[in-house]
């Protein structure tokens, strides 16, 4: 009987060790894949010949996350006109992209290894008061639960600690003077029949003075109105809105959203940064598929203390409500606004396959 119990205990212990080893291997593979995705993301989507699979893109941007003049925090310097990489041309404005100092303020996750119980204290010691058969099931349960639950608890604690640390203590003032900022992204895909909208976006981005609050607010309202006037062409949409309690964190989040979307362009053929307009030429591939879609992206930074849009967009009425909410942002609350659209060049096209490749997280409008 004792020999059978010992044999059974060894098998259970071997199963525990195997489970822990497979879990560690799974974490390692997941982290390797995540690292590869992060390395590939700034470089854009590449084809077999290492050429960008993006399209021509238009871009208009103005404003900044600097603190109001006279506030205790002073003012925060604006990033270079081409983003942190600087310059123009290509998917990132021509220069090599580098992350902001310190990295992005998101909690880092990774594998947490819980050591397996050492069998020497339970098996093989003469005179031990602990029996083998009665504790093996408990050891197995503790090992599995500890390995699966402990990483989740630690990550939740890190996330909670990071959020509480980012919130300033004793913060005073209203929404316009505190450091709480909301960053919102609204993305709309339209059928290619909306070619007139493409021309409207180019016209308003070319003539708008983005150096002033009034000009920036006018660009936001005009782009929102242009989309509201084309409901028959809406096909897909996406919305995200997040509130942070640091202007530096908001600037990093805004840049990350901007670079992610701009990396899908092979070339920015029209750029208006703070009123400085630049154009470049782009020759679409000769074997390009027929035009099917146009994608417009609005990235907005406001002084609101709560997210502007809380509900996902699933229907035309949801998208209409989201657009109206963005169009209602007043000039004093509007801090930063960036308008992106692709394709920008009239001869360029965005096919259905390219829409799925570049914008896989868009939701089809019912």
N, C-alpha and C positions, 0 to 999 in steps of 0.2 A: 504493500500500500504506500509506504513512504517513497519507494522508487517511482511509482506512478505519479505521485504528487510532485516530486522533483522534476520529472520529465515534463509534466503539464506546465509547471511554473517556468521552466526554461523556454518552452514554446511561446508562452504568453510574453515573457520578457523579450524574446527575439522579435515578436510581432510589434512590441512597443518601439524597440530600436529601429526596426524597419520603417515604421510609420514616421518617426522623427526624421530619419534620413530622407525619406521621400518628400516630407514637408520642406526640409531645408533645400533639397534639390529644386522643388517647385518655386520657392522664393528666389533662389539664385537665377533660375531661368527667367522668371518674371522681371527681375531687376535688370538683367542683361537686355531683354527686349525693350524695357522702358528706356534704358540708356541709349539704345540705338535710335528709338523714336525721337528722343530729345535732341540727339546729335543731328538727325536728319531734318528736324523741323525748321531751323533757321535757314537752311540751304534751299528750301522750297521743294517742290515735287520734281523729280528728275526722271527723264526717260532713259532708254537703253544707251543713248549716245551722250549721256550726261548733260543734255540740254534741258532747259526749263520747259515744263509742260504748261506753263501759265499762259495768260493772254495779255493783251494790252489793257492798261488800267488808268483810270483818272483819279485824281486826288486833290482835295481842297481842305485846308486845315488852318485853324487860328485859335488864339486864346492860350491860357496857361493855368497851372494850379498854384501860382504864387499867392501867398497870403495877402489880404487887403493892406493897402498902405496905412501905416500907423498902428497896425496890430502888433502885439508883443512878439509874435513869431518872426516878424520881418517878412522878407520876400524870398521865394525859392527860385533859383535860376532856372530858366527854360532850357529844355534840351535843344540840341542842334537842329536846324530846319529839316534835315533828312532823317531825324530820329537819332538814336545813339550811334548809328553807323556813320551819319553825315553824308553829304553829297547827294547826287541824283543819278538816275539810270539804273537799270536792272530792277530786280524785285525788291531791293532794299534801299534804293536811292544811290547805288554806286559804290558804297564803301563797305568794308567788312563789318558785320554786325557783332557787337560785343554787349554782353549783358550789363545792366547797371551795377555799380559797385555794391557788393553785399548780397547780390542775388535777389530773387523775388521772395517776398515775405510769406511764403506758404510753408506749413509744417512739413518737414521731410519725414517720409515713412520708409521703413525698411524691415527686414526680417528680425525678429526677436527670438532667439534660441533659448528654450527652457531646457536645462540639463536633465537627462533621464536619471531617475533614482539609482543610486549605486547599489548593486545587488548584494554586496558583501554584508550589509547590515541586516539583511533579511534571510539570506540563504547561506547555509554551510558553516555557521558558527555554532560550535557545540555549546549546549547549555543556553542557547538563546530562548527567551520566553515568547518570542514572536513566531507564530506558525506561518508556513509558506502559503498554504492554500487559502487562508483567510484574508491575506493582504494583497494578493496579486490583482484581484479584480479592482480593489480600491486604487492601487498604484496605476493600473491601466487607465481608469477613469480620470484620476488627477492629472496624469501625463497628457491625455488627449485634451481635456478641458483647459489645462494650463497653457498648452501650446496654441490652442485656437482662440481662447478668450483674452489672454494676457496682452497680445499685440494690439487687439482692438481697444482695450482699456487704456493702454499707454498712448496710443495715437489720439484717442478722444481727450485725454488729459493734456497732451501737447497742444491740440487745437484750441481747447478752452483756455489754456495758459497764454497762448499767443494772442487770442482775441482780447483777453483781459489786459494783457500788457500793452496792446496797441491802443487801447482807449485811454486818452489823457485823463488824469485825475483832477478833480476840481475844475473842470472846464467850464467856462462861463461864456455868455454871449449867445446870440441867436444863430440861425442857420447860415447867415451870410458872413459871420465873423469867426465861427469856430472852425476846427480842422476836420470835421466830418464831411465827407464828399461821397457822392454816388456816381458810379460809372455804368453807363448803359449802352448796350449794343443791340441794334435792330437791323436785321438783314432780310431783304426781300428779293426773291427771284421772280422775274416776269417773263412772259412769252416774248419771243423775238419780234412780234408785231408791234411792240412798244418802242420802235426805233425813234419815234418822235421824242420820247422821254430821254433817250440817250443824247439827242441834240440839245434838249432843255438843260440837262445837267451840265453839259459842256459850256453852254452859254452862261448859266448862272455862276459856275465855278470860275469862269474867266473874268467876269466883270465885277464880282463882289470884292469889296474892300474888307479883308479879314483882319485888318489892324485895329478895328474898333469893335466895341461891344455891339453897337447897332448893326454893323455890317455882318458880324458873325451870327447874330440872331436872325437877320434877314435871310442868310443862306440856309439856316436850319428850317425856317418857316417855308421858304420857297421849295426846298427839296421835299419836305413833308407834304406840301400841297401838290407837288407834281406826282407823288406817289398816290395820294388820295384821289386824284383825278383819273387814275388808271386802274380801277378795281377789276375791270374785265380781263386784265392781263396777269393778275396775281396768280402764282402757282405754288410757291413754297415760301416759308418764312422761318425766322429764328429770333428769339429775344433772350437777353440776359441782362440783369440789373443787380448790382452789388454795392453795398454801402461799406466804406472803410472809415477809420477814425484817424487817418494820417494823410496829409496831402502828398507826401513822398510816396507812400504806398499806392495812392490813387494814380500818381504819375507813372509808376512802374506797371500797374495793371493796364492803364490806357496804352502804354507803349507795347505791351505784350499783345494786346488785342489788335493793335494797328499792324504790328510786324507780322502777326499770324495771317492776317488777311492780305497784306501787301506781298507776302511771299508767294502768293498764288498768281501774281502777275509776272509775265516774262519781261515786260517793260512798262514803266509809268510814262505814258505818252503825253499827259497833261498834268501839271503839278502847280498848285497855287498855295504857297505857304506864307501866311501873313501878308498877303498882297503881292508877293513876288511870283510872277507867272513864268513858267518854263514849259516848253514843248519839245518833243522828240518824235522821230519817225519810227514806225514799226511795220515790218513786212510779214503778214501772216503766212503760215505754211501753205504751199500750193495744194496740198492734199487735204486741207482742212474740211471738216464736215460742215454741212449747211447750218446756218445760224438757227438756234432754237430758243435761247434764253438770254436774259440780261439780269445781272445781280447787282443790287444797290445796297451798300452798307453804311449805316449811320452810327458813329461812335460819339457819345455825348458824356461830358463830365459836368456835373451840376453841384450846387451847394446844398442840395436836399439832404436831410438827415435820415431819409428812408428810401428804399428802392422805388424808382418811378414805376416800374412794371413788375407786378408780382405773379401774373398768370402767363402760362405758355400760350403761343398762338396756334390754334387749330382750325380756325374758320375765318372767313372774310370779316365778320363782325369783330372778332378778336383783334385782327390786324388793324382794322379801322380805328378801334379804341386805342390801341397802342400808338398809332401814328398821331392821333389827336392829342394824346398825353404829351408826346414829345413836342408837338407844335405849340403846346401851351406853356412851354418853359419861357420865362421872362428873361430879358437881357441881364438883369441883375443876378439871377440865379445861374445863368449859363457861363461856365468857366472855360471849357474847351469843347470844340466840335470838329470832327473830321468826317468828310464825305468821300466815300470810295465807290467806284463802280467799274464793272468790267462786262463786256469789252468796251473800250473807249474809242478805239479807232473804228470809223464807219465800215471799213472793209473787213474787220475782224469778226469772228463768230464764236459763240459758246454753244457747243452741242450738248445733247442730253447726257452722253457718256462723260463729257468733261464736267458737267454739273454734278454728277454722282461722284466723280473723282475728287474734285476740289472742294465741294460743299456737301459732304456726306451727312452732316448733322442738321440739314434743313428739313423742316416738317412740311409735308404736302398739305395745302389748304383745302379743306373739305367744302 
